[in-house]
Every structure is written in C-alpha cells, then in structure tokens.
Amino acid sequence: MVYVKWACLKCEDVKVSNSKRHHQMDICKCGGSGLDLEEEYSRMMGNFQSLEKYNYNFFDELVLCMKEQDFLEFVDIGDKKRYLNLTDVYDIRKIEDEICESLI
C-alpha cells in the first residue's frame, strides 16, 4: 500500500492519497488539482507537486493491533470466517484517515 503526500501548486493545499482507496479522487480545496492513486495506475488533474511517498500498510497494521487487543472478534461460521464487517472497515478507515492527516 502506498500513500502519496502532495500539494496543489495553486492553493498550496496538502493532501495524502491512498492507493487502496479505489476510485477516490482526492481534490485540493480550490478544486484545481486532484489525485486518484491506484495500485496499477493513477489519475491526475491540475498542477500539483508530490512531496513524500510512504510505502506502509496502516490499515492491516491497525487490524492486527485491534485483533491482539480483542477489539475485533474473529469467529468461524461453518466453513466461512468472518474477519471484518462493514462497520469494522469504516471504523478502521477513520483511524487510518486520522493517521494520514497527521502526516500533513
């Protein structure tokens, strides 16, 4: 997973884009620049400058920490395993977003 910290050259707004958030265009506050970072390609608009690149998987690390501290229940349902439900994913993404905001 890759995170790219970038800045719009027009309004100087700084954003962090995440390669695991599919089809999510991160747009600066003036709306002039944006980046949709994907695993295989990127969509870009406007003029921006890449500031830093982080190659780390915050999401999986958060899941492991939550599992170790018994915040997430991992149960077997027949031959299927329930690892995360949608609420779990949203909660973990909120924490991931807070981590990304702290990178700015």
GIJO-V609532 format. One record per residue. N is the residue number from 1. BURIAL is + if it has 24 or more other ideal C-beta (glycine too) atoms within 12 Angstrom, else -. Layout:
n = {N & N}
burial = {BURIAL & BURIAL}
This chain:
n = {1 & 2 & 3 & 4 & 5 & 6 & 7 & 8 & 9 & 10 & 11 & 12 & 13 & 14 & 15 & 16 & 17 & 18 & 19 & 20 & 21 & 22 & 23 & 24 & 25 & 26 & 27 & 28 & 29 & 30 & 31 & 32 & 33 & 34 & 35 & 36 & 37 & 38 & 39 & 40 & 41 & 42 & 43 & 44 & 45 & 46 & 47 & 48 & 49 & 50 & 51 & 52 & 53 & 54 & 55 & 56 & 57 & 58 & 59 & 60 & 61 & 62 & 63 & 64 & 65 & 66 & 67 & 68 & 69 & 70 & 71 & 72 & 73 & 74 & 75 & 76 & 77 & 78 & 79 & 80 & 81 & 82 & 83 & 84 & 85 & 86 & 87 & 88 & 89 & 90 & 91 & 92 & 93 & 94 & 95 & 96 & 97 & 98 & 99 & 100 & 101 & 102 & 103 & 104}
burial = {- & + & + & + & + & + & + & + & - & - & - & - & + & + & + & + & + & + & + & + & + & - & - & - & - & + & + & + & - & - & - & - & + & + & + & + & + & - & - & - & - & + & - & + & - & + & - & + & - & + & - & - & - & + & - & - & - & + & + & - & - & + & + & - & - & - & - & - & - & - & - & - & - & - & - & - & - & - & - & - & - & - & - & + & - & - & - & - & - & - & - & + & - & - & - & + & + & - & - & + & - & - & - & -}
